[in-house]
Amino acid sequence: MVMKRISILLLLVLLLPFSSYAQEKDSFWRDFSDFLDLRADKAYAKLDSTYIGRYHYHWDARLFYHTAGLHLNTEGLTQSQLATGMSNRAGVGLSYRGIGLNFSVAIGKKMNYDFGFATYGQHLGFEYTLRASSRLSGVVAWPGEAVRRAENGDLTLLASNLNLIYSFNSRFSYAAAMKQTAIQRRSAGSLLVATSWTLWDVLGAGPEILSEQTSIQTFLEVTNLMYNRFSVGAGYGYNWVLGQEHLLLHASVIPMWSFYDVTTRRVKGVSTSYRRPMGRIAASGTARAGIYYRWGDRWSLGLTGIVNQMASSTSFRRGQEGYQRLAAQEWQAMLSLGIRF
């Protein structure tokens, strides 16, 4: 009996530091959450509450269903006409205090997925997407080579896109339109400025080969075409509020000028790049539209459409030495159902 009591006492002594650590950890996260609440209170105190409201829930979970497509045409030293066709995918998303991740995939197909990270503040929005598709098909003709026909599974596309968007009018909420993490109470618009970085890799290998590769060198050797673009621009966005704040319509257009625009052809690790000279045709633009409905403070349903258009050329005349022209269009439509908690 004495030994049993001594054992229990020793166990309590050993567990005491862990209990203290757990309490300190819980206290840290509670203090951190209070700090974030304080910052949010200060931020919304500066806004016009007749135009912008907020939800008192920190978490937002969503189910997605979207269809997307891409067209890529090049002319000159490298000629191609490629397209992915319609790609239907389903996914999930989760955000905390407006910082969200989402992932969608085409069921039963390899290398067909979308990953996204986005957060929107009162003025600044940050977006990053990574898309992989093995549905790229069409025709490709490299210099000195015969025309090659690519069927589904012959090529793989990896497309990365990073956007920074700034809205000047504090009565306009980009967060309400694109992520439904804020409430647009009255109609308002704003001037928008943005920067965008795009990187597309067209890989001359299907998903079966890519899944077996074990080195970066192998990855480089199957990269046939890479398109790298950095753009800046300005446009306008507007939110229409209808139905006693339940229905929101959004539209925005941002034309851009690409001041860094490079197409690279790589064969077995050897790269040849074609850069658009400054001042030559290198333009792009993004158009968005959406309709969103919310009932109560917990549930919302949204349909969003996005179109990215790009065009560039190394010169104005066909046949000039080093002439290379690129035209590309990327689009997607997404339906989402969200609940806040």
Backbone torsions as a table, in degrees:
resi	resn	phi	psi	omega
1	MET	NA	-41.0	179.0
2	VAL	-63.5	-43.3	-179.9
3	MET	-64.3	-35.1	179.1
4	LYS	-65.5	-43.0	179.1
5	ARG	-65.2	-39.6	179.0
6	ILE	-63.7	-40.3	179.7
7	SER	-63.5	-43.0	179.0
8	ILE	-63.9	-41.0	179.3
9	LEU	-63.3	-43.7	178.3
10	LEU	-63.3	-39.1	178.8
11	LEU	-63.0	-41.9	178.2
12	LEU	-64.2	-38.8	178.9
13	VAL	-65.4	-40.5	-179.9
14	LEU	-68.7	-35.2	-178.6
15	LEU	-79.0	-16.6	-177.3
16	LEU	-58.5	-45.6	178.3
17	PRO	-62.1	-38.4	179.5
18	PHE	-67.3	-37.4	177.3
19	SER	-64.8	-41.3	178.2
20	SER	-64.6	-39.8	179.2
21	TYR	-64.6	-42.0	179.4
22	ALA	-62.2	-40.5	178.8
23	GLN	-65.5	-41.5	178.6
24	GLU	-64.7	-40.2	179.1
25	LYS	-64.3	-45.0	178.3
26	ASP	-62.7	-38.6	178.6
27	SER	-66.0	-37.7	179.2
28	PHE	-61.5	-49.5	-178.2
29	TRP	-67.1	-33.6	176.9
30	ARG	-66.4	-42.5	178.0
31	ASP	-66.6	-38.3	179.3
32	PHE	-65.1	-41.6	177.8
33	SER	-64.3	-40.2	177.4
34	ASP	-63.5	-36.9	178.5
35	PHE	-64.5	-43.1	178.2
36	LEU	-65.1	-38.2	176.6
37	ASP	-62.2	-40.5	179.7
38	LEU	-64.2	-42.7	178.1
39	ARG	-63.6	-41.1	179.5
40	ALA	-65.7	-40.0	178.1
41	ASP	-60.8	-43.1	179.9
42	LYS	-66.0	-39.9	-178.7
43	ALA	-65.4	-45.8	-178.2
44	TYR	-74.6	-22.0	177.1
45	ALA	-65.6	-25.3	-179.9
46	LYS	-84.6	-9.9	-176.9
47	LEU	-94.0	159.8	175.9
48	ASP	-80.6	107.3	-174.3
49	SER	-68.2	-14.5	175.6
50	THR	-74.9	-16.3	178.8
51	TYR	-108.1	-39.1	-174.2
52	ILE	-123.5	129.8	174.1
53	GLY	-125.1	173.6	-179.1
54	ARG	-137.0	157.0	175.6
55	TYR	-89.3	148.4	-179.7
56	HIS	-97.0	18.2	174.8
57	TYR	-107.2	141.3	-176.7
58	HIS	-90.6	-27.0	-174.9
59	TRP	-107.2	147.7	177.6
60	ASP	-140.4	119.9	178.4
61	ALA	-112.5	140.2	-175.5
62	ARG	-138.9	148.8	169.3
63	LEU	-108.0	135.2	-176.0
64	PHE	-119.5	148.0	165.3
65	TYR	-142.2	121.4	-178.5
66	HIS	-144.3	156.7	176.1
67	THR	-122.0	142.3	-174.6
68	ALA	-144.8	161.4	178.1
69	GLY	-157.2	163.0	-178.7
70	LEU	-148.3	138.3	174.1
71	HIS	-122.2	134.7	-179.1
72	LEU	-136.1	117.5	179.0
73	ASN	-124.2	130.3	174.6
74	THR	-126.2	150.7	-178.3
75	GLU	-142.5	137.6	180.0
76	GLY	128.2	-132.0	179.4
77	LEU	-60.0	-39.6	174.7
78	THR	-113.8	126.8	-179.4
79	GLN	-120.1	133.2	-179.7
80	SER	-155.9	152.7	171.8
81	GLN	-139.2	98.9	-173.8
82	LEU	-124.5	149.4	178.1
83	ALA	-154.3	152.0	179.4
84	THR	-95.4	-16.1	-172.5
85	GLY	71.3	-171.8	179.3
86	MET	-80.4	129.3	-179.9
87	SER	-119.9	114.6	-177.8
88	ASN	-99.1	130.9	-176.0
89	ARG	-141.6	154.3	176.8
90	ALA	-123.8	149.5	-177.4
91	GLY	-164.1	-175.5	-179.3
92	VAL	-132.8	157.9	177.4
93	GLY	-143.2	151.9	178.9
94	LEU	-145.6	132.6	178.6
95	SER	-134.2	150.3	177.3
96	TYR	-127.4	118.4	-178.3
97	ARG	54.2	38.2	176.9
98	GLY	87.1	-5.1	176.7
99	ILE	-97.8	112.7	-169.5
100	GLY	-129.6	152.3	173.9
101	LEU	-122.6	145.4	173.2
102	ASN	-144.1	150.7	-178.3
103	PHE	-143.1	131.1	177.3
104	SER	-135.2	154.4	-174.2
105	VAL	-149.0	149.1	172.3
106	ALA	-84.3	115.1	-173.8
107	ILE	-62.2	130.6	175.3
108	GLY	81.3	7.0	-179.4
109	LYS	-124.5	138.7	-179.9
110	LYS	-82.9	148.3	175.1
111	MET	54.8	41.1	174.6
112	ASN	-133.6	91.3	-177.1
113	TYR	-153.2	164.0	174.6
114	ASP	-130.0	135.0	173.5
115	PHE	-124.6	135.3	-178.7
116	GLY	-139.0	145.3	173.7
117	PHE	-133.2	131.7	-177.8
118	ALA	-152.6	146.5	172.1
119	THR	-150.3	141.5	-177.7
120	TYR	-130.1	122.0	175.7
121	GLY	-93.0	-162.0	179.8
122	GLN	-68.0	-28.9	179.8
123	HIS	-127.7	-40.9	-171.9
124	LEU	-100.9	133.1	175.5
125	GLY	-118.5	142.9	-179.5
126	PHE	-126.1	128.6	-179.5
127	GLU	-135.6	136.6	172.5
128	TYR	-138.3	132.9	176.6
129	THR	-133.0	146.3	174.4
130	LEU	-131.1	121.6	-177.8
131	ARG	-122.0	134.3	174.6
132	ALA	-121.1	135.0	179.5
133	SER	-146.0	130.6	175.6
134	SER	-103.0	15.1	-178.3
135	ARG	-95.0	9.4	-178.3
136	LEU	-68.2	127.8	-179.2
137	SER	-145.8	162.9	-179.1
138	GLY	144.0	-145.5	-179.7
139	VAL	-128.6	145.9	178.9
140	VAL	-136.3	136.9	177.1
141	ALA	-134.1	110.1	175.5
142	TRP	-84.5	157.7	178.9
143	PRO	-55.9	129.3	177.8
144	GLY	76.3	7.4	-178.5
145	GLU	-121.9	156.7	177.7
146	ALA	-72.6	159.2	178.3
147	VAL	-64.1	131.3	-179.4
148	ARG	-111.5	129.6	177.6
149	ARG	-95.9	126.9	-179.5
150	ALA	-107.3	123.4	176.7
151	GLU	-99.1	172.0	177.8
152	ASN	-56.6	126.5	-179.9
153	GLY	99.5	-13.7	178.6
154	ASP	-79.3	-34.6	-178.9
155	LEU	-122.5	155.8	176.1
156	THR	-130.4	135.5	179.3
157	LEU	-108.8	129.0	169.8
158	LEU	-115.2	117.4	-175.7
159	ALA	-121.4	120.1	176.7
160	SER	-112.3	141.4	179.1
161	ASN	-144.5	131.8	179.6
162	LEU	-126.0	126.7	-179.5
163	ASN	-126.1	138.6	168.3
164	LEU	-120.4	123.6	-175.1
165	ILE	-127.1	130.3	-179.3
166	TYR	-120.4	128.0	176.7
167	SER	-108.7	136.6	-174.5
168	PHE	-87.1	-30.8	-175.4
169	ASN	-88.4	117.4	-179.0
170	SER	-71.8	-10.0	176.5
171	ARG	-86.7	-6.0	177.4
172	PHE	-105.9	130.1	-177.3
173	SER	-114.7	109.9	173.9
174	TYR	-70.6	-29.9	178.3
175	ALA	-64.4	-37.7	178.9
176	ALA	-65.3	-34.2	-176.7
177	ALA	-80.9	-47.0	-170.3
178	MET	-93.1	-21.4	-177.0
179	LYS	-134.7	-7.4	-179.2
180	GLN	53.9	38.5	176.9
181	THR	-99.8	2.0	173.8
182	ALA	-139.8	168.9	-177.7
183	ILE	-113.6	120.0	173.0
184	GLN	-89.5	110.5	-174.1
185	ARG	-87.6	-32.7	178.3
186	ARG	-132.9	155.2	-179.5
187	SER	-64.1	139.1	179.5
188	ALA	-161.2	155.6	177.1
189	GLY	-131.3	171.1	-178.4
190	SER	-157.2	148.5	167.6
191	LEU	-70.0	137.0	-179.0
192	LEU	-121.1	138.2	169.2
193	VAL	-121.9	149.0	-173.6
194	ALA	-151.7	154.1	167.9
195	THR	-123.7	147.5	-176.4
196	SER	-142.9	136.9	174.8
197	TRP	-122.7	129.3	-179.5
198	THR	-126.9	135.4	176.1
199	LEU	-136.7	116.5	177.5
200	TRP	-114.7	132.6	174.0
201	ASP	-117.1	120.7	172.6
202	VAL	-99.6	111.1	-174.8
203	LEU	-98.0	130.0	-179.8
204	GLY	-82.3	50.9	179.2
205	ALA	-157.8	149.7	178.0
206	GLY	-86.2	176.3	-177.1
207	PRO	-64.1	-28.5	-179.7
208	GLU	-65.7	-42.1	179.2
209	ILE	-68.7	-42.6	-177.5
210	LEU	-65.3	-34.4	-178.8
211	SER	-69.6	-19.1	-178.8
212	GLU	-97.5	-9.3	-176.3
213	GLN	-69.8	148.1	-175.2
214	THR	-125.0	2.9	-176.4
215	SER	-143.7	158.0	175.5
216	ILE	-64.8	-34.4	-179.3
217	GLN	-61.7	-40.7	177.1
218	THR	-61.9	-41.1	178.5
219	PHE	-61.5	-43.1	-179.1
220	LEU	-66.8	-34.4	-176.8
221	GLU	-71.4	-23.5	179.9
222	VAL	-97.3	-0.3	176.3
223	THR	-80.1	115.1	-178.0
224	ASN	-96.0	-38.2	-174.5
225	LEU	-143.5	132.3	178.5
226	MET	-131.1	132.3	-179.8
227	TYR	-118.7	123.8	-174.9
228	ASN	-126.4	124.4	-174.9
229	ARG	-141.7	139.4	173.7
230	PHE	-130.4	126.8	-171.6
231	SER	-133.6	156.8	172.1
232	VAL	-132.7	152.5	-179.4
233	GLY	-170.1	178.4	179.4
234	ALA	-144.1	146.9	-179.7
235	GLY	-158.0	-153.4	-176.0
236	TYR	-145.9	144.9	177.0
237	GLY	-133.4	151.0	-178.6
238	TYR	-143.8	139.5	175.0
239	ASN	-113.8	121.7	173.5
240	TRP	-99.4	128.2	179.8
241	VAL	-107.9	126.0	-178.4
242	LEU	-132.8	165.7	172.6
243	GLY	62.0	47.4	177.6
244	GLN	53.4	50.1	175.4
245	GLU	73.3	4.5	-178.2
246	HIS	-85.7	-29.6	-175.0
247	LEU	-114.3	130.5	-179.1
248	LEU	-128.3	129.0	174.7
249	LEU	-112.8	135.2	-178.1
250	HIS	-128.4	142.0	172.6
251	ALA	-148.0	138.5	178.3
252	SER	-153.4	147.7	177.2
253	VAL	-137.0	131.4	179.2
254	ILE	-131.2	96.0	172.3
255	PRO	-69.4	146.9	-176.7
256	MET	-136.5	155.1	172.7
257	TRP	-114.4	126.1	-178.8
258	SER	-91.6	106.6	-179.7
259	PHE	-92.5	-7.3	170.2
260	TYR	-131.1	115.4	-172.3
261	ASP	-146.5	108.2	-173.6
262	VAL	-132.9	131.7	170.8
263	THR	-110.2	130.2	-176.7
264	THR	-123.0	130.9	171.8
265	ARG	-104.6	130.2	-178.4
266	ARG	-124.6	129.2	177.8
267	VAL	-126.9	112.5	179.7
268	LYS	51.9	45.4	176.1
269	GLY	85.0	-7.9	179.1
270	VAL	-96.3	122.8	-173.1
271	SER	-107.4	143.2	171.6
272	THR	-129.2	122.3	-173.8
273	SER	-111.3	147.0	176.2
274	TYR	-125.1	111.2	-177.4
275	ARG	-105.4	136.3	176.6
276	ARG	-74.1	123.2	179.3
277	PRO	-62.4	149.3	177.3
278	MET	-57.6	135.5	178.5
279	GLY	92.8	-16.5	176.7
280	ARG	-80.2	173.8	-175.4
281	ILE	-64.5	116.0	177.0
282	ALA	-158.2	82.7	-173.5
283	ALA	-123.3	160.0	176.5
284	SER	-157.0	172.9	179.7
285	GLY	-168.5	156.5	179.1
286	THR	-129.6	131.1	176.2
287	ALA	-123.3	136.4	-179.3
288	ARG	-132.9	147.4	175.0
289	ALA	-147.1	147.6	-179.4
290	GLY	-159.4	154.2	173.7
291	ILE	-132.4	128.7	-173.3
292	TYR	-133.9	140.1	178.7
293	TYR	-130.8	135.3	178.4
294	ARG	-128.3	142.8	173.6
295	TRP	-128.4	126.6	-172.1
296	GLY	69.5	-163.1	177.4
297	ASP	-99.1	-3.6	-174.1
298	ARG	-103.1	-41.5	-169.2
299	TRP	-105.7	145.6	175.1
300	SER	-152.8	149.9	179.6
301	LEU	-130.2	132.2	-175.8
302	GLY	-138.7	147.1	173.5
303	LEU	-128.0	117.9	-174.4
304	THR	-122.2	138.5	174.8
305	GLY	-125.2	135.4	-178.9
306	ILE	-133.4	133.7	176.6
307	VAL	-127.8	125.8	173.5
308	ASN	-111.9	124.5	-178.7
309	GLN	-118.6	133.1	-178.9
310	MET	-133.9	142.5	177.0
311	ALA	-150.2	136.6	179.8
312	SER	-155.7	156.4	-179.6
313	SER	-154.7	142.1	179.4
314	THR	-78.0	-18.1	178.3
315	SER	-158.4	171.2	-177.8
316	PHE	-88.6	-15.5	-175.2
317	ARG	-116.5	131.7	174.0
318	ARG	-67.4	149.0	176.8
319	GLY	91.8	-12.4	176.6
320	GLN	-68.1	153.0	179.9
321	GLU	-62.2	130.9	-180.0
322	GLY	79.1	9.3	-178.6
323	TYR	-63.8	131.4	177.1
324	GLN	-149.7	128.0	-179.7
325	ARG	-123.2	141.1	178.4
326	LEU	-133.7	135.4	172.8
327	ALA	-134.6	130.6	-177.0
328	ALA	-143.8	148.2	176.9
329	GLN	-140.0	132.0	179.2
330	GLU	-127.6	134.6	-177.8
331	TRP	-144.2	156.9	174.6
332	GLN	-157.1	149.2	173.6
333	ALA	-127.2	132.4	-172.7
334	MET	-134.5	131.4	175.3
335	LEU	-108.0	132.1	-177.7
336	SER	-137.9	144.1	174.8
337	LEU	-121.1	122.8	-174.5
338	GLY	-124.5	151.5	173.7
339	ILE	-133.7	138.4	179.9
340	ARG	-105.8	146.3	179.4
341	PHE	-154.1	NA	NA
